[in-house]
Amino acid sequence: MAPWLFHRISGIVLIPLMVFKLYTGLAITRDLPGAGCDMKALHCGTPTVDKLLLFFLVFHVLYGVRLVLIDLGIKWDRLLFWLATILGVVIFGGSYWYLFTG
């Protein structure tokens, strides 16, 4: 139940995060309404948004694959949960280290 609920909530959270990143990214390269001259600072200066986006995206994808496999008839719910969680921690940790440190 928890992975299913997290998958739904993360999908909802990803929408405003993606809209924010796309809008600020487009505002840098194009003349968009409401885009001031500080859009580059807003787009590049928000590591918290980037970290949240990475976290929710990794786990949303992995729990989504888990749900598809369960829908296809695989009965190993608990094993799939732990595999998705461990793989998510490894992918997130590695990506976090590569992107946000040094």
HUHU-V518053 format. One record per run of one state. SS is the DSSP state (H for helix, E for strand, C for the rest). FROM is the first residue (numbers start at 1). LEN is the number of residues. If there is no record, write none. Layout:
# HUHU-V518053
{{SS & FROM & LEN} {SS & FROM & LEN}}
This chain:
# HUHU-V518053
{{C & 1 & 1} {H & 2 & 28} {C & 30 & 9} {H & 39 & 6} {C & 45 & 2} {H & 47 & 25} {C & 72 & 5} {H & 77 & 24} {C & 101 & 2}}
